[in-house]
Structure formats: C-alpha cells, structure tokens
Amino acid sequence: MKAGFALVMLMLHFLPRFQAEPRISRDFVRIMGKDPTSLENFVWRERTKLSGGIHQPSQG
C-alpha cells in the first residue's frame, strides 16, 4: 500500500471525529459501578509496561 494512500485514508477516517466531542454513554458506570479511568491516569499507572519496562523516574 502506498504511504500517500494510507495517509489519505487515515485522515478520512479520523478527521470527522474531531468535529465534536463524542457522546459517551453511562453504560460503563452502570455495569462496573465506577467511573472509567482517564487516558492520563491509565498511562501514568501503566507507564512501566508501556515503556517496555525501562521507565526511569524523573529526578527532581
């Protein structure tokens, strides 16, 4: 697949999704009984796994 074609398809897929915030249902809260984890909290919590186990705590 040509890189240009892949880029155009990627843009056609994602750009319409940036027009407005998506409607989010409360199904997760109803089923699980808790709020979902934010992306920021998930990345912070899983930083060692996401970095391949080479996470070094910042100095300072």
KEMAR-646269 format. One record per residue: residue in one letter; x, y, z negated of N, C-alpha, C, CB in turn; residue number from 1. Coordinates in Angstrom, 1 decimal. Glycine has a CB too. Layout:
! KEMAR-646269
res A | neast X | nnorth Y | nup Z | caeast X | canorth Y | caup Z | ceast X | cnorth Y | cup Z | cbeast X | cbnorth Y | cbup Z | n NUM
...
//
This chain:
! KEMAR-646269
res M | neast 0.9 | nnorth -1.2 | nup 0.0 | caeast 0.0 | canorth 0.0 | caup 0.0 | ceast 0.9 | cnorth 1.2 | cup 0.0 | cbeast -1.0 | cbnorth 0.0 | cbup -1.2 | n 1
res K | neast 0.6 | nnorth 2.2 | nup 0.8 | caeast 1.4 | canorth 3.4 | caup 0.9 | ceast 1.1 | cnorth 4.2 | cup -0.3 | cbeast 1.0 | cbnorth 4.2 | cbup 2.2 | n 2
res A | neast 2.2 | nnorth 4.9 | nup -0.8 | caeast 2.1 | canorth 5.7 | caup -2.0 | ceast 1.1 | cnorth 6.9 | cup -1.8 | cbeast 3.5 | cbnorth 6.3 | cbup -2.4 | n 3
res G | neast 1.1 | nnorth 7.5 | nup -0.7 | caeast 0.2 | canorth 8.6 | caup -0.4 | ceast -1.3 | cnorth 8.2 | cup -0.6 | cbeast 0.4 | cbnorth 9.2 | cbup 0.9 | n 4
res F | neast -1.6 | nnorth 7.0 | nup 0.0 | caeast -3.0 | canorth 6.4 | caup -0.1 | ceast -3.3 | cnorth 6.2 | cup -1.6 | cbeast -3.1 | cbnorth 5.2 | cbup 0.7 | n 5
res A | neast -2.4 | nnorth 5.6 | nup -2.3 | caeast -2.6 | canorth 5.3 | caup -3.7 | ceast -2.9 | cnorth 6.5 | cup -4.5 | cbeast -1.5 | cbnorth 4.5 | cbup -4.3 | n 6
res L | neast -2.1 | nnorth 7.6 | nup -4.2 | caeast -2.3 | canorth 8.9 | caup -4.9 | ceast -3.7 | cnorth 9.5 | cup -4.6 | cbeast -1.2 | cbnorth 9.8 | cbup -4.5 | n 7
res V | neast -4.1 | nnorth 9.4 | nup -3.3 | caeast -5.4 | canorth 10.0 | caup -3.0 | ceast -6.5 | cnorth 9.2 | cup -3.7 | cbeast -5.6 | cbnorth 9.9 | cbup -1.4 | n 8
res M | neast -6.4 | nnorth 7.9 | nup -3.7 | caeast -7.4 | canorth 7.0 | caup -4.3 | ceast -7.5 | cnorth 7.3 | cup -5.8 | cbeast -7.2 | cbnorth 5.5 | cbup -4.0 | n 9
res L | neast -6.3 | nnorth 7.5 | nup -6.4 | caeast -6.3 | canorth 7.8 | caup -7.8 | ceast -6.9 | cnorth 9.1 | cup -8.1 | cbeast -4.8 | cbnorth 7.8 | cbup -8.3 | n 10
res M | neast -6.7 | nnorth 10.1 | nup -7.3 | caeast -7.3 | canorth 11.4 | caup -7.5 | ceast -8.8 | cnorth 11.3 | cup -7.3 | cbeast -6.7 | cbnorth 12.5 | cbup -6.6 | n 11
res L | neast -9.2 | nnorth 10.6 | nup -6.3 | caeast -10.7 | canorth 10.5 | caup -6.1 | ceast -11.4 | cnorth 9.8 | cup -7.2 | cbeast -10.9 | cbnorth 9.8 | cbup -4.7 | n 12
res H | neast -10.7 | nnorth 8.9 | nup -7.8 | caeast -11.2 | canorth 8.1 | caup -9.0 | ceast -11.3 | cnorth 9.0 | cup -10.2 | cbeast -10.4 | cbnorth 6.9 | cbup -9.2 | n 13
res F | neast -10.3 | nnorth 9.7 | nup -10.6 | caeast -10.2 | canorth 10.4 | caup -11.8 | ceast -10.7 | cnorth 11.8 | cup -11.8 | cbeast -8.8 | cbnorth 10.4 | cbup -12.3 | n 14
res L | neast -10.5 | nnorth 12.6 | nup -10.8 | caeast -10.9 | canorth 14.0 | caup -10.8 | ceast -12.3 | cnorth 14.3 | cup -11.2 | cbeast -10.6 | cbnorth 14.6 | cbup -9.5 | n 15
res P | neast -13.3 | nnorth 13.5 | nup -10.6 | caeast -14.7 | canorth 13.8 | caup -11.1 | ceast -14.9 | cnorth 13.6 | cup -12.6 | cbeast -15.6 | cbnorth 12.9 | cbup -10.3 | n 16
res R | neast -14.1 | nnorth 12.8 | nup -13.2 | caeast -14.3 | canorth 12.5 | caup -14.6 | ceast -13.8 | cnorth 13.7 | cup -15.5 | cbeast -13.5 | cbnorth 11.2 | cbup -15.0 | n 17
res F | neast -13.0 | nnorth 14.6 | nup -14.9 | caeast -12.5 | canorth 15.7 | caup -15.7 | ceast -13.5 | cnorth 16.9 | cup -15.6 | cbeast -11.2 | cbnorth 16.1 | cbup -15.2 | n 18
res Q | neast -14.6 | nnorth 16.8 | nup -14.9 | caeast -15.6 | canorth 17.9 | caup -14.8 | ceast -16.2 | cnorth 18.2 | cup -16.1 | cbeast -16.6 | cbnorth 17.5 | cbup -13.7 | n 19
res A | neast -16.6 | nnorth 17.2 | nup -16.9 | caeast -17.3 | canorth 17.5 | caup -18.1 | ceast -17.0 | cnorth 16.3 | cup -19.1 | cbeast -18.9 | cbnorth 17.5 | cbup -17.9 | n 20
res E | neast -17.1 | nnorth 16.6 | nup -20.3 | caeast -16.8 | canorth 15.6 | caup -21.4 | ceast -17.9 | cnorth 14.5 | cup -21.2 | cbeast -16.9 | cbnorth 16.2 | cbup -22.8 | n 21
res P | neast -17.4 | nnorth 13.2 | nup -21.2 | caeast -18.4 | canorth 12.1 | caup -21.0 | ceast -19.3 | cnorth 12.0 | cup -22.2 | cbeast -17.6 | cbnorth 10.8 | cbup -20.8 | n 22
res R | neast -20.5 | nnorth 11.5 | nup -22.0 | caeast -21.4 | canorth 11.3 | caup -23.0 | ceast -21.0 | cnorth 10.0 | cup -23.8 | cbeast -22.9 | cbnorth 11.1 | cbup -22.5 | n 23
res I | neast -20.9 | nnorth 10.1 | nup -25.0 | caeast -20.4 | canorth 9.0 | caup -25.8 | ceast -21.5 | cnorth 8.5 | cup -26.7 | cbeast -19.1 | cbnorth 9.4 | cbup -26.7 | n 24
res S | neast -21.8 | nnorth 7.2 | nup -26.6 | caeast -22.9 | canorth 6.7 | caup -27.4 | ceast -22.4 | cnorth 6.4 | cup -28.8 | cbeast -23.5 | cbnorth 5.3 | cbup -26.8 | n 25
res R | neast -23.3 | nnorth 6.2 | nup -29.7 | caeast -23.0 | canorth 5.9 | caup -31.1 | ceast -23.1 | cnorth 4.4 | cup -31.4 | cbeast -24.0 | cbnorth 6.6 | cbup -32.1 | n 26
res D | neast -23.1 | nnorth 3.6 | nup -30.3 | caeast -23.2 | canorth 2.1 | caup -30.4 | ceast -22.0 | cnorth 1.6 | cup -31.3 | cbeast -23.1 | cbnorth 1.5 | cbup -29.1 | n 27
res F | neast -20.8 | nnorth 2.1 | nup -31.1 | caeast -19.7 | canorth 1.5 | caup -31.9 | ceast -19.9 | cnorth 1.7 | cup -33.4 | cbeast -18.4 | cbnorth 2.2 | cbup -31.5 | n 28
res V | neast -20.4 | nnorth 2.9 | nup -33.7 | caeast -20.6 | canorth 3.2 | caup -35.2 | ceast -21.7 | cnorth 2.4 | cup -35.7 | cbeast -21.0 | cbnorth 4.7 | cbup -35.4 | n 29
res R | neast -22.8 | nnorth 2.2 | nup -34.9 | caeast -23.9 | canorth 1.4 | caup -35.3 | ceast -23.5 | cnorth -0.1 | cup -35.5 | cbeast -25.1 | cbnorth 1.4 | cbup -34.3 | n 30
res I | neast -22.7 | nnorth -0.6 | nup -34.6 | caeast -22.3 | canorth -2.0 | caup -34.7 | ceast -21.2 | cnorth -2.2 | cup -35.7 | cbeast -21.8 | cbnorth -2.5 | cbup -33.3 | n 31
res M | neast -20.2 | nnorth -1.4 | nup -35.7 | caeast -19.0 | canorth -1.6 | caup -36.6 | ceast -19.1 | cnorth -1.0 | cup -38.0 | cbeast -17.8 | cbnorth -1.1 | cbup -35.9 | n 32
res G | neast -20.0 | nnorth 0.0 | nup -38.1 | caeast -20.2 | canorth 0.7 | caup -39.4 | ceast -19.1 | cnorth 1.7 | cup -39.7 | cbeast -20.3 | cbnorth -0.3 | cbup -40.4 | n 33
res K | neast -18.3 | nnorth 2.1 | nup -38.7 | caeast -17.3 | canorth 3.1 | caup -38.9 | ceast -17.0 | cnorth 3.9 | cup -37.6 | cbeast -15.9 | cbnorth 2.4 | cbup -39.4 | n 34
res D | neast -16.4 | nnorth 5.0 | nup -37.7 | caeast -16.1 | canorth 5.8 | caup -36.6 | ceast -14.9 | cnorth 5.2 | cup -35.8 | cbeast -15.7 | cbnorth 7.3 | cbup -37.0 | n 35
res P | neast -14.9 | nnorth 5.3 | nup -34.5 | caeast -13.8 | canorth 4.8 | caup -33.7 | ceast -12.5 | cnorth 5.6 | cup -34.1 | cbeast -14.0 | cbnorth 4.8 | cbup -32.2 | n 36
res T | neast -11.4 | nnorth 4.9 | nup -33.9 | caeast -10.1 | canorth 5.6 | caup -34.1 | ceast -9.8 | cnorth 6.5 | cup -32.9 | cbeast -8.9 | cbnorth 4.5 | cbup -34.2 | n 37
res S | neast -9.3 | nnorth 7.7 | nup -33.2 | caeast -8.9 | canorth 8.6 | caup -32.2 | ceast -7.7 | cnorth 8.1 | cup -31.4 | cbeast -8.7 | cbnorth 10.1 | cbup -32.7 | n 38
res L | neast -7.5 | nnorth 8.6 | nup -30.2 | caeast -6.3 | canorth 8.2 | caup -29.5 | ceast -5.0 | cnorth 8.6 | cup -30.2 | cbeast -6.3 | cbnorth 8.8 | cbup -28.1 | n 39
res E | neast -5.0 | nnorth 9.8 | nup -30.8 | caeast -3.9 | canorth 10.3 | caup -31.5 | ceast -3.5 | cnorth 9.4 | cup -32.7 | cbeast -4.1 | cbnorth 11.7 | cbup -32.0 | n 40
res N | neast -4.6 | nnorth 9.0 | nup -33.5 | caeast -4.3 | canorth 8.1 | caup -34.6 | ceast -3.9 | cnorth 6.7 | cup -34.2 | cbeast -5.6 | cbnorth 8.0 | cbup -35.5 | n 41
res F | neast -4.5 | nnorth 6.2 | nup -33.1 | caeast -4.1 | canorth 4.9 | caup -32.6 | ceast -2.6 | cnorth 4.9 | cup -32.2 | cbeast -4.9 | cbnorth 4.5 | cbup -31.4 | n 42
res V | neast -2.2 | nnorth 5.9 | nup -31.4 | caeast -0.8 | canorth 6.0 | caup -31.0 | ceast 0.1 | cnorth 6.1 | cup -32.2 | cbeast -0.6 | cbnorth 7.1 | cbup -30.0 | n 43
res W | neast -0.2 | nnorth 6.9 | nup -33.2 | caeast 0.6 | canorth 7.1 | caup -34.4 | ceast 0.7 | cnorth 5.8 | cup -35.1 | cbeast 0.0 | cbnorth 8.2 | cbup -35.3 | n 44
res R | neast -0.4 | nnorth 5.1 | nup -35.3 | caeast -0.4 | canorth 3.8 | caup -36.0 | ceast 0.3 | cnorth 2.7 | cup -35.3 | cbeast -1.9 | cbnorth 3.3 | cbup -36.2 | n 45
res E | neast 0.3 | nnorth 2.7 | nup -34.0 | caeast 0.9 | canorth 1.6 | caup -33.2 | ceast 2.2 | cnorth 2.0 | cup -32.5 | cbeast -0.1 | cbnorth 1.1 | cbup -32.2 | n 46
res R | neast 2.8 | nnorth 3.1 | nup -32.9 | caeast 4.0 | canorth 3.7 | caup -32.3 | ceast 5.1 | cnorth 2.6 | cup -32.1 | cbeast 4.5 | cbnorth 4.9 | cbup -33.0 | n 47
res T | neast 5.3 | nnorth 1.8 | nup -33.1 | caeast 6.4 | canorth 0.8 | caup -33.0 | ceast 6.1 | cnorth -0.2 | cup -31.9 | cbeast 6.6 | cbnorth 0.1 | cbup -34.4 | n 48
res K | neast 4.9 | nnorth -0.7 | nup -31.9 | caeast 4.5 | canorth -1.7 | caup -30.8 | ceast 4.6 | cnorth -1.0 | cup -29.5 | cbeast 3.1 | cbnorth -2.2 | cbup -31.1 | n 49
res L | neast 4.1 | nnorth 0.2 | nup -29.3 | caeast 4.0 | canorth 0.9 | caup -28.1 | ceast 5.4 | cnorth 1.2 | cup -27.5 | cbeast 3.2 | cbnorth 2.1 | cbup -28.2 | n 50
res S | neast 6.4 | nnorth 1.4 | nup -28.4 | caeast 7.7 | canorth 1.8 | caup -28.0 | ceast 8.6 | cnorth 0.6 | cup -27.9 | cbeast 8.3 | cbnorth 2.8 | cbup -29.0 | n 51
res G | neast 8.1 | nnorth -0.6 | nup -27.9 | caeast 8.8 | canorth -1.8 | caup -27.8 | ceast 9.7 | cnorth -2.1 | cup -29.1 | cbeast 9.8 | cbnorth -1.7 | cbup -26.6 | n 52
res G | neast 9.2 | nnorth -1.6 | nup -30.2 | caeast 9.9 | canorth -1.9 | caup -31.5 | ceast 11.2 | cnorth -1.0 | cup -31.7 | cbeast 10.3 | cbnorth -3.3 | cbup -31.5 | n 53
res I | neast 11.4 | nnorth 0.0 | nup -30.9 | caeast 12.6 | canorth 0.8 | caup -31.1 | ceast 12.3 | cnorth 2.2 | cup -31.6 | cbeast 13.3 | cbnorth 1.0 | cbup -29.7 | n 54
res H | neast 11.1 | nnorth 2.4 | nup -32.3 | caeast 10.7 | canorth 3.7 | caup -32.8 | ceast 11.7 | cnorth 4.0 | cup -33.9 | cbeast 9.3 | cbnorth 3.7 | cbup -33.4 | n 55
res Q | neast 12.2 | nnorth 5.2 | nup -33.8 | caeast 13.1 | canorth 5.8 | caup -34.9 | ceast 12.4 | cnorth 6.9 | cup -35.5 | cbeast 14.5 | cbnorth 6.2 | cbup -34.3 | n 56
res P | neast 12.2 | nnorth 6.9 | nup -36.8 | caeast 11.5 | canorth 8.1 | caup -37.5 | ceast 12.3 | cnorth 9.3 | cup -37.3 | cbeast 11.4 | cbnorth 7.8 | cbup -39.0 | n 57
res S | neast 11.6 | nnorth 10.4 | nup -37.1 | caeast 12.3 | canorth 11.7 | caup -36.9 | ceast 13.0 | cnorth 12.2 | cup -38.1 | cbeast 11.3 | cbnorth 12.8 | cbup -36.4 | n 58
res Q | neast 14.1 | nnorth 12.8 | nup -37.9 | caeast 14.9 | canorth 13.4 | caup -39.1 | ceast 14.4 | cnorth 14.8 | cup -39.3 | cbeast 16.4 | cbnorth 13.3 | cbup -38.8 | n 59
res G | neast 14.1 | nnorth 15.1 | nup -40.5 | caeast 13.7 | canorth 16.5 | caup -40.8 | ceast 12.5 | cnorth 16.6 | cup -41.4 | cbeast 13.7 | cbnorth 17.2 | cbup -39.6 | n 60
//
